[in-house]
Amino acid sequence: MIKYIGSKRRLVPVLGDMLTASGASTALDLFTGTTRVAQEFKRRGAHVTAVDTARYSEIFSQCHIEADASTVNKDDLREALSYLNQIPGEPGYFTETFCVQSRFFQPFNGARVDAIRNRLEAEFKGSELYALLLTALIYAADRVDSTTGLQMAYVKEWAPRSYNSLELREPELYVGTGRAVRGDATELAGALGEFDVAYLDPPYNQHSYTGNYHIWETLVAWDAPEHYGIACKRIDTRDPATKSVFNRKRQMPLALRAVVESVRARVVILSYNDESWATLDELSEWCSSHGHVRTLAFDSKRYVGAQIGIFNPSGEKVGQVSRLRNLELVVVAGPKDEVDAITSPYAGNRLTSASPRSLVENI
């Protein structure tokens, strides 16, 4: 799993337990990102539809959600991984852009990425292994990068892990099928069908995931785009079309409300945090269109970049840490008996109309 802002690692067991308690056999993960939650839902037996606008997210979904572990030829997969791991480096666009003009990876690893990615396109494109192998390459690159978790900047001195050699490993696969959909939640929310459980984890602030993870976008697209700035971002990240409405403070509330109300699910679970643009009362009101509402709060570490400080694109520290923790809010809506049942194990985490931040010491 890649380092990712907004990761729900701590909440995954909670969300999985809620899915199990609901008896759901179908689930929607509408802002799936790394597919961490979608994977948990699939692991627990649900048929999952995973949706996101990012190219890399679609590849992760094709690997972890669409692919059925019972039908993937594991011998072929392992043979392909062994073959790719033995390919020598061949410096190309990736090395020049992300290792020479910028310092996200050591050049010897960048050259391996170039060589392996070229072989994937030439020899595996269109095969059932393509998404699995490309996922393995992204994970391998993430393990040897030199960032704090975002690709808006790299650290001034090489990170210790960047000296390790790139190694592709077998990605996690699960029995069963699912569906990967690349698209905009505002356009798709009501058109994806009906689900037992829908999980929504929208972006929290003005920073687009396309910009935050532009290297993974390029690694998937493999289109050698023009780039700009010290971070060598794709030129299309300047295009307003790549900005989600959820990255715009004034437009986000109406957009999120419309998405929440459009989703067709028996139970809706929405996660947000107390640093974001929507208030607890607003979230509860929007979700009430699906029935009874319960809101929970979970104390959580902020993402790694926020914990170590603020850096400019050249890796120099330019700001101070404001706080190390936040509250993850989880709003659950649906039939009262069901909502009460699936949230009852977390009675100590329930919120009322009180300010979430004032409750942090009690959680």
N, C-alpha and C positions, 0 to 999 in steps of 0.2 A: 504494500500500500504506500503510495507516495505521501510525502509531507504536504499537508493541505490545510489552508485556513478554513475555519468553520468545521473542522473534522468532528464527527460525533462519536469518537471512540468510547468515551465514558458512557454515553447514552445508549449505545448499541444493545447491551443486554436488557436495558429497561424497555426499549422499543420492541425488541424481540419477544420479551415476556408479554407485552401488551398484545402483540399480534397473536401469540399462542393462546392467551386468555380469551381473545375475541372469537377464536375458532375459525379465523379467516383462512380461506383457501386461495384467494386472489388479493393482490396488493399492488398499489401504485406508489412509486417513488418519483415524485415530479421534478425534483431538482437534485438528481442523483449524484452528481460530482464524481467522486472516486468509487461510487457504488457500495460503500461500506455498509450502509443500512440495507440496501437492496440485497446484498449478499447474505446478510443475517436473515432477512425474510425468506429468501430462497432456501437457506440452510434449514429453516424450520418448516419447510414443506409447502410454502405458498408459490403460486405461479405469479411472477413479478413482472411488471412493466416498468422499465427504468427509462427516464426521460431527462435530457439535458441538451443545451445548445452547443456544448464544446465537442470538438472532434475527438479529443482524447477520451472524454467520458463515454462517447459512443463506442470506442474500441474497448474500454474496460467493460462496458455492458455486454458487448458481443462475446467477450471472453468469459466473464463471471456469471452473467445472467442468461444469455441465449444458449451458450454451449452446454451440452448435457454430458456430464462426466461419464455416464454409462455408455455413451456412444463414441466418445473421443478415443482414438487409437493411441493409448499411452506410449506404446513402443515407438510409434512414428513421432510423437511429440518429443520424447526424450532423445531420439536419434537426431531430430532437427536442432534441438537445443545444443547437443554435443557438437554438431557440425558448425553451428554459428559461433559457438564459444572458441573454436579453433581458428577462425578467420583472422588473419593479420590485419592491422590497421591500414587504412587507405585515406589519408587526409582529403577532405572535400569541403563543401559548404559549411557543414556543421562545425568542423574543426576551425576553419577560418573565422566563422562568425562568433561562436560561443566559447572558443578557447584562445584565440589570438586577439581578435578585436575586442572581445570581452573575456572575462575570466570565470565563467561558470563551471568549467571542467578543465582538467589537465589535458594538454594536447594529445598525450598518448591514449587517453580514453576517448577523446573526441574522434580520433582517427578510427578507433574500433567501432564507434557508433556509426560513422559514415559508411564503413565497409559492410557492417551487418545490415544496416537499413537498406543499402543498395541491393543486397542479396535477397532480402525479404520482398522487395518490390519486383525483382527479376524472377525469383524462383518460387515464391509462395503466394503471391497475389491471387486471390480468388479461391484459395484452398481453405479447408476448414481449420487449418492451423494458423492462418495469417493473423487473426486478431489475438490469438493466444501468444504467438511469438512476439508480436509488436508490443503487447502488454508487458511481456517479460523484458523486452528491451527498455521500455520506459522505466520500469521498476529498477532495472540494473543501473541505468543512468542516474536515477534519483539517489541511489545508494552511494554514488561517488561524486556528487555535486559539491559545490563550494558556496552554498547560500544559507540563509537563515530559514528557508522554507518557501520564500516567494522569489519569483524571477524578475522582480523589479530592480533587484540589485544583487551583487555578489559580495562576499566578505573581502576585506582588504588583503589579508594573508590567506594562503591556501588552507582550507579546512583539512584536518587530519584525514578524514575519510576520502578526500579527493586523491590521495596517493594510492588507494587500493585499486586493484585491477577490476575492470568491468566484467561482470559474470552474470549470464542469463540463468535464471532458475525457473523451475516449473511453477506456473501460476496456480492459485487455488481454484479448483473446479468443484462443482456441486451437481448431484444427480437431479435431473428434472430440466424442464425447459422454461424459458422466459422470453421477454421481448425487449429489444433495445430500440429506442426511438430518439432520433435527434431532431429537436425542434424547440419552439418557444412555448413556454407554459401558458402564456396569455392567449395563445391561439389554439392550443391543444387541450387545455384542461377539461373542457366539457365534451370533447370528441373522442376520447380514448376508450370509452366504454364504462361499464359499472364495475365497482370493486367492493370487496368486503372492507378493506382498510386502505385509506390513502394517506401517505406521509408527505408533508410539505416542509422543506427546509430552504426557504428563499435566501438570496444574497442579503447581506446586512448593511452594506455601506456603498460608498461611491466608487470603489475599486472593482473593475470588471475582472472576472476570472480569466477572460481572454488575455488581458494584460498581465495578470499575476502569473499565468502559466503559459506564456507565449511560446516557450521552447517546446513544450509538449504539443502544442498546436502545430508548430512547424514540423516536428518529428513525425506526426501522423500525416499531415498534408504532404510533406516531402516536396515542397514546391519552390524552395530557394527564394523566398520573398525578399524584396527590398526591405531594409530595416533602418532604424534611426536611433540616435541617442547612445549613451554609454552601455545601456543594457541590450542594445541591438534588438529592440522590439520589432515585430512585424509591422510593416507600414499600415496594414489594414486595421491595427488597433487604434489608429487615429480616426478611423471612419465611425461616425456616430451610429451606424448600423450595427457595430459590434458591441455597443453599450446596451446593456439590458435596462429596461424601464425600472428594474429593481435597484439599479445603481443611481437613480435620480430621486433625490429626497422629496421633491414636491409631487412627483408622479407615482412613487412607490405605493402609498397607502391605497389609492383607488385601484391600482393594478392588482395588488395583493388581495384586496377585498373581492374583486371580480373573479380572480382565480379560485379563491376559497369557496365562493358561492357557486362556481361553475362545476367544481369537481363532483362526480357522481360516485358516492361511496356511503356505505352504511355508517362507518366510523371514520372521522377525519382527525389526524394527529398533526399538529403544526408545531415546529420548534423554532425558537427565535432567541435572542439574548437581550439582556437589559442595557446594552450599549447601542441598540439599534433605533430605527426611526419610528417604530410603531409602539404605542403604549399597551400595557396589559389590558386595559379596558377596551381598546380598539380591537385587539386580537380576539378577545372573548366575544365581543359583539359580532364580528365577522363570522366566527365559527358557530355562533348560535343558530345560524340558518340550517345547521345540520342536527340540531336538537340540544340536549342537555350538555352543559360545558363544565369541565373541571380543568383547573390550571395547576401545574406542578412547577417547582423550581429546583434546580440542581447546581450546587456550587461547582465551578469548573476553572481549571487553569486557562489563561488566555493563550493564544497561539504563540509559538516559540519566538517569533520576531518581536512581539510585544513584551516578552519576558526579558530579552537581552538588550533591548533598546532600539532606537530609531537610527537607520543608516541612510545615507544618500546613495545615488546610483553607483558611485565609485567605491562604495564600501566603507566610508568614513562615518563614524558615529556622530550624529548631529542632534539627537534629542534624548530625553531621559524617560525612563519607565514611569508611567503614571500609576498603574496598579497591576497586580499580577493575576487577579482572578475576576471572573464575572459570573453572572447567573444565566444558566440555560433555562429558558422557559419552555414548557411543553403544555400545549393546549389540546385537550381531548374533547371531541364533540360527537354526539350520537344519541341513540336511545338511552334514557337515564339508567335503567338497570344495568345495561352493558357498560356504560361509561363508569358507573360506580364500581362495578366488578373488576374492570381491568386497571383502575387506578387505586383500588383499595390497598394493595401492598405498599403504596407510597403515600399513605395518609400524612406522614410527617413532612412531606414535601409540598403539601397543598398550599396554594396561595388564595387569598381573598382579594378584596379591592385595595388592600394596603400596598404601599410602595414596595416593589420587590427588593430593592437595595436595602431597605430597612430591616429585611428579614434574613439577611445573609448569615448573621451570627447564630440564627436558630435552625439552620439547615445543615 
